[in-house]
Amino acid sequence: MRRYSRITGTGSYLPPRRLTNADLVDELGQRGIETSDEWIVERTGIRARHFAAPDVTCSDMGVEAARNALQAAGLDPTDIDLIIVATSTPDMVFPSAACILQNKLGANGCPAFDVQAVCSGFIYALTVADSMIQSGAARRALVVGSEVFSRILDFNDRTTCVLFGDGAGAVVLEASDTPGILSSDLHADGKHVDILCVPGNVSGGQVLGDPLLKMDGQAVFKLAVGLLEKAAHAVLAKAGLQESDIDWLIPHQANIRIMQGTARKLKLPMDKVVVTVDQHGNTSAASIPLALDHAVRTGQVQPGQTLLLEGVGGGFTWGAVLLKL
């Protein structure tokens, strides 16, 4: 009998500090940077975001989201036999945020590692976990996306600093006799490295290069919609389904215009798209599991429905996962 994997629990965590556009505009104004709530909303759809306190790390937020997902799945940390954390903002150079989270959670002993695919990270991590469960290498996996992007923002660049926020989301993925994850599709194209990157590194105790986020917004936008459409059609074809079979599109929450463009390409009305970018901003690898947990807990998404998750990120990476909840 073929082995499948299903999501059995979702969880999320947002830092208490919430900044509206007005709050951020005031802070930027003190630096001499001019922007406005209207400008931010019109171009991005973002109205607020959350920033972590200085002493809060990626693993701190991730473990809270993980506990909520475990509770929803009715499991204890010791039931987990695989931990994957998707992040671009880990606690330290090494060890992985997954190992640090594992110890805080009390799930020591199972494999634990990070996946770095920026905003596509959760899609990559979910696909890896699904493959390991299908192969028999794991039975119950914890997949976490956690980011503290506020630490790598250039608050003198109004085109990027207004876009991002901090947060974490998690899912429990368990082996099943019936299909949960139906198909996945992953890609990357390294020739686009420069359009979204943090071009710095640590050497000899010093930061070399620039440790703050750089983005060519127009280039990212042009690539994103087309690549997301291709990934969506790829997973539908693999699963033998049509666009009309999608109950909910849960995209990476980067920009409302990209999300609207993707929905149009897939002939989906916006009332079939889960949108949290207005309240969370772009939380990179955390955005899809955050949006999924929000939709599940508010009753927007129901068991048995077919969901399309997809994202694009620096690298340039992109991918999609089609699943039945």
For each residue, the residues with C-beta under 8 A, 3 or more apart:
1: 177
2: 134
3: 133 134 136 175 176 177
4: 133 134 175 176 177 178 179 180 181
5: 129 130 133 134 141 173 174 175 176 180 181
6: 173 174 176 178 179 180 181 323 324
7: 10 171 172 173 180 181 323 325
8: 72 73 74 75 172 173 174
9: 69 70 71 72 73 74 75 171 172
10: 7 68 69 72 169 170 171 172 289 292 293 296 297
11: 64 65 66 67 68 69 70 71 72 169 170 171 293
12: 65 68 167 168 169 170 286 289 290 293 294
13: 61 62 64 65 68 167 168 169
14: 18 50 166 167 280 290
15: 50 51 52 53 56 61 166 167
16: 50 53
17: 50 51 52 53
18: 14 48 49 50
19: 23 24 27 48 49 50 51
20: 23 24 37 47 48
21: 24 25 36 37 40 41 46 47 48 162
22: 25 26 37
23: 19 20 26 27
24: 19 20 21 27 28 35 40 49 161 162
25: 21 22 28 29 35 36 37 40
26: 22 23 29 30
27: 19 23 24 30 31 155
28: 24 25 31 33 34 35 155 158 161 162
29: 25 26 32 33 34
30: 26 27
31: 27 28 155 156
32: 29
33: 28 29 155 156 158
34: 28 29 158
35: 24 25 28 39 40 158 162
36: 21 25 39 40
37: 20 21 22 25 40 41 47
38: 41 42
39: 35 36 42 43
40: 21 24 25 35 36 37 43 44 46 47 162
41: 21 37 38 44 45 46 47
42: 38 39
43: 39 40 255 257
44: 40 41 162 163 255 256 257 277
45: 41 255 256 257 259 275 277 278
46: 21 40 41 49 162 163 256 277 278 281 282
47: 20 21 37 40 41 278 279
48: 18 19 20 21 278 279 280 281
49: 18 19 24 46 164 165 166 279 280 281 283
50: 14 15 16 17 18 19 165 166 167 280 281
51: 15 17 19 150 165 166
52: 15 17 56 57 60 61 148 150 166
53: 15 16 17 56
54:
55:
56: 15 52 53 60 61 148
57: 52 60 61 91 97 100 148
58: 61 62 85 87 89 90 91 97 146 147 148 168
59: 62 63 85 90 91 97 100 101 104 146
60: 52 56 57 63 64 104
61: 13 15 52 56 57 58 64 65 146 148 166 167 168 286
62: 13 58 59 65 66 85 87 97 101 144 145 146 168 170
63: 59 60 66 67 101 104 105
64: 11 13 60 61 67 68 168
65: 11 12 13 61 62 68 69 144 146 168 169 170 286 289 293
66: 11 62 63 69 70 101 105 142 144 170
67: 11 63 64 70 71 105
68: 10 11 12 13 64 65 71 72 170 293
69: 9 10 11 65 66 72 73 142 170 171 172 293
70: 9 11 66 67 73 75 76 77 79 80 142 172
71: 9 11 67 68 74
72: 8 9 10 11 68 69 172
73: 8 9 69 70 172 174
74: 8 9 71
75: 8 9 70 79 80 140 172
76: 70 79
77: 70 80 105 106 107
78: 106 107
79: 70 75 76 140
80: 70 75 77 83 105 107 110 140 141 142 172
81: 110 111 138 139 140 141
82: 110 111 112 129 132 133 137 138 140 141 142
83: 80 98 101 102 105 107 110 111 112 113 141 142 144
84: 98 112 113 114 115 125 128 129 141 142 143 144
85: 58 59 62 90 96 97 98 101 112 113 114 115 125 144 145 146
86: 114 115 116 117 121 122 124 125 143 144 145 146 285
87: 58 62 90 97 114 116 121 145 146 147 284 285
88: 116 118 121 147 149 198 284 285 314
89: 58 146 147 148 149 151 152 284
90: 58 59 85 87 93 96 97 114
91: 57 58 59 97 100
92: 95
93: 90 202
94:
95: 92 99 100
96: 85 90 99 100 112 113 114
97: 57 58 59 62 85 87 90 91 100 101 114 146
98: 83 84 85 101 102 112 113 114 144
99: 95 96 102 103 112 113
100: 57 59 91 95 96 97 103 104
101: 59 62 63 66 83 85 97 98 104 105 112 144 146
102: 83 98 99 105 107 108 110 112
103: 99 100 106 108
104: 59 60 63 100 101
105: 63 66 67 77 80 83 101 102 142
106: 77 78 103
107: 77 78 80 83 102 110 112 142
108: 102 103
109:
110: 80 81 82 83 102 107 138
111: 81 82 83 138
112: 82 83 84 85 96 98 99 101 102 107
113: 83 84 85 96 98 99
114: 84 85 86 87 90 96 97 98
115: 84 85 86 121 124 125 128
116: 86 87 88 121
117: 86 120 121 123 124 188 285 313 315 317 319
118: 88 121 196 284 285 313 314 315 317
119: 252 254 282 284 285 287 311 312 313 314 317
120: 117 123 124 186 252 285 311 312 313 315 317 318 319
121: 86 87 88 115 116 117 118 124 125 145 284 285 313
122: 86 125 126 143 145 169 285 286 287 288 289 309 311
123: 117 120 126 127 184 186 288 309 310 311 319 320 321
124: 86 115 117 120 121 127 128 186 317 319
125: 84 85 86 115 121 122 128 129 143 144 145 285
126: 122 123 129 130 143 171 173 181 184 309 321
127: 123 124 130 131 184 186 319 321
128: 84 115 124 125 131 132
129: 5 82 84 125 126 132 133 138 141 143 173
130: 5 126 127 133 134 173 181 184 321
131: 127 128 134 135
132: 82 128 129 135 137 138 141
133: 3 4 5 82 129 130 136 137 138 139 141 173 174 175
134: 2 3 4 5 130 131
135: 131 132
136: 3 133
137: 82 132 133
138: 81 82 110 111 129 132 133 141 175
139: 81 133 174 175
140: 75 79 80 81 82 172 173 174 175
141: 5 80 81 82 83 84 129 132 133 138 172 173 174
142: 66 69 70 80 82 83 84 105 107 170 171 172 173
143: 84 86 122 125 126 129 170 171 172 173 289
144: 62 65 66 83 84 85 86 98 101 125 168 169 170 289
145: 62 85 86 87 121 122 125 168 169 170 283 284 285 286 287 288 289 290
146: 58 59 61 62 65 85 86 87 89 97 101 167 168 169 285 286
147: 58 87 88 89 166 167 168 283 284 285 286
148: 52 56 57 58 61 89 151 166
149: 88 89 152 153 164 165 166 213 282 283 284
150: 51 52 153 164 165 166
151: 89 148
152: 89 149 198 211 212 213
153: 149 150 157 160 161 164 212 213
154: 157 160 161 212 213 214
155: 27 28 31 33 161
156: 31 33 161
157: 153 154 160 161 212
158: 28 33 34 35 161 162
159: 162 215 217
160: 153 154 157 163 164 213 214 215 217
161: 24 28 153 154 155 156 157 158 164
162: 21 24 28 35 40 44 46 158 159 281
163: 44 46 160 254 255 281 282
164: 49 149 150 153 160 161 213 281 282 283 284
165: 49 50 51 149 150 280 281 282 283
166: 14 15 49 50 51 52 61 147 148 149 150 283 286
167: 12 13 14 15 50 61 146 147 280 283 286 287 290
168: 12 13 58 61 62 64 65 144 145 146 147 286 289 290
169: 10 11 12 13 65 122 144 145 146 286 287 288 289 290 291 292 293
170: 10 11 12 62 65 66 68 69 142 143 144 145 289 293
171: 7 9 10 11 69 126 142 143 289 292
172: 7 8 9 10 69 70 72 73 75 80 140 141 142 143
173: 5 6 7 8 126 129 130 133 140 141 142 143 180 181
174: 5 6 8 73 133 139 140 141
175: 3 4 5 133 138 139 140
176: 3 4 5 6 179 180
177: 1 3 4
178: 4 6
179: 4 6 176 182 324
180: 4 5 6 7 173 176 323 324 325
181: 4 5 6 7 126 130 173 184 321 322 323
182: 179 235 238 239 241 306 322 323 324
183: 234 235 236 238 239 321 322
184: 123 126 127 130 181 235 238 319 320 321 322
185: 231 234 235 238 319 320
186: 120 123 124 127 317 318 319
187: 227 231 317 318 319
188: 117 315 316 317 318
189: 192 315 316
190: 193 315 316
191:
192: 189 195 196 219 223 315 316
193: 190 197 314 315 316
194: 197 216
195: 192 215 216 219 220 223 314 316
196: 118 192 213 214 215 216 220 313 314 315 316
197: 193 194 213 214 314
198: 88 152 210 211 212 213 214
199: 209 210 214
200: 207 208 209 210 211 212
201: 207 208 209
202: 93 205 206 207 208
203: 206 208
204:
205: 202
206: 202 203
207: 200 201 202 211
208: 200 201 202 203
209: 199 200 201
210: 198 199 200 214
211: 152 198 200 207
212: 152 153 154 157 198 200
213: 149 152 153 154 160 164 196 197 198
214: 154 160 196 197 198 199 210
215: 159 160 195 196 220
216: 194 195 196 219 220
217: 159 160 220 221
218: 221 222
219: 192 195 216 222 223
220: 195 196 215 216 217 223 224 312
221: 217 218 224 225 255 257 258
222: 218 219 225 226
223: 192 195 219 220 226 227 312 316
224: 220 221 227 228 254 258 261 262 312 318
225: 221 222 228 229 258 261 262 265
226: 222 223 229 230
227: 187 223 224 230 231 312 318
228: 224 225 231 232 251 258 262 265 310 311 312 318 320
229: 225 226 232 233 262 265 266
230: 226 227 233 234
231: 185 187 227 228 234 235 310 318 319 320
232: 228 229 235 236 243 262 265 266 308 310 320
233: 229 230 236 237
234: 183 185 230 231 237 238 320
235: 182 183 184 185 231 232 238 239 308 320 321 322
236: 183 232 233 239 241 242 243 245 246 308 322
237: 233 234 240
238: 182 183 184 185 234 235 322
239: 182 183 235 236 322
240: 237
241: 182 236 245 246 306 322
242: 236 245
243: 232 236 246 266 267 268
244: 267
245: 236 241 242 306
246: 236 241 243 249 266 268 272 306 307 308
247: 272 301 305 306 307
248: 272 273 274 295 300 301 305 306 307 308
249: 246 262 263 266 268 272 273 274 307 308 310
250: 273 274 288 291 292 295 301 307 308 309
251: 228 254 258 259 262 273 274 288 309 310 311
252: 119 120 282 287 288 310 311 312 313
253: 259 275 276 277 280 281 282 283 287 288 290 291
254: 119 163 224 251 258 259 277 282 287 312
255: 43 44 45 163 221 258 259 277 282
256: 44 45 46 259 260 275 277 278
257: 43 44 45 221 260 261
258: 221 224 225 228 251 254 255 261 262
259: 45 251 253 254 255 256 262 263 273 275 277
260: 256 257 263 264 270
261: 224 225 257 258 264 265
262: 224 225 228 229 232 249 251 258 259 265 266 310
263: 249 259 260 266 268 269 270 272 273
264: 260 261 267 268
265: 225 228 229 232 261 262
266: 229 232 243 246 249 262 263 308
267: 243 244 264
268: 243 246 249 263 264 272 273
269: 263 272 273
270: 260 263 273 275
271:
272: 246 247 248 249 263 268 269
273: 248 249 250 251 259 263 268 269 270
274: 248 249 250 251 291 292 294 295 300 301
275: 45 253 256 259 270 278 291
276: 253 279 280 287 290 291 294
277: 44 45 46 253 254 255 256 259 280 281 282 287
278: 45 46 47 48 256 275
279: 47 48 49 276
280: 14 48 49 50 165 167 253 276 277 283 287 290 291
281: 46 48 49 50 162 163 164 165 253 277
282: 46 119 149 163 164 165 252 253 254 255 277 287
283: 49 145 147 149 164 165 166 167 253 280 286 287 290
284: 87 88 89 118 119 121 145 147 149 164 287 313
285: 86 87 88 117 118 119 120 121 122 125 145 146 147 288 313
286: 12 61 65 122 145 146 147 166 167 168 169 283 289 290
287: 119 122 145 167 169 252 253 254 276 277 280 282 283 284 290 291 311
288: 122 123 145 169 250 251 252 253 285 291 292 309 311
289: 10 12 65 122 143 144 145 168 169 170 171 286 292 293
290: 12 14 145 167 168 169 253 276 280 283 286 287 293 294
291: 169 250 253 274 275 276 280 287 288 294 295
292: 10 169 171 250 274 288 289 295 296 301 307 309
293: 10 11 12 65 68 69 169 170 289 290 296 297
294: 12 274 276 290 291 297 298 300
295: 248 250 274 291 292 298 300 301
296: 10 292 293 299 300 301 325
297: 10 293 294
298: 294 295
299: 296 302
300: 248 274 294 295 296
301: 247 248 250 274 292 295 296 305 307 325
302: 299 305 325
303: 325
304: 324 325
305: 247 248 301 302 324 325
306: 182 241 245 246 247 248 322 323 324 325
307: 246 247 248 249 250 292 301 322 323 324 325
308: 232 235 236 246 248 249 250 266 320 321 322
309: 122 123 126 250 251 288 292 320 321 322 323
310: 123 228 231 232 249 251 252 262 318 319 320 321
311: 119 120 122 123 228 251 252 287 288 318 319 320
312: 119 120 220 223 224 227 228 252 254 316 317 318
313: 117 118 119 120 121 196 252 284 285 316 317 318
314: 88 118 119 193 195 196 197 317
315: 117 118 120 188 189 190 192 193 196
316: 188 189 190 192 193 195 196 223 312 313
317: 117 118 119 120 124 186 187 188 312 313 314
318: 120 186 187 188 224 227 228 231 310 311 312 313
319: 117 120 123 124 127 184 185 186 187 231 310 311
320: 123 184 185 228 231 232 234 235 308 309 310 311
321: 123 126 127 130 181 183 184 235 308 309 310
322: 181 182 183 184 235 236 238 239 241 306 307 308 309
323: 6 7 180 181 182 306 307 309
324: 6 179 180 182 304 305 306 307
325: 7 180 296 301 302 303 304 305 306 307
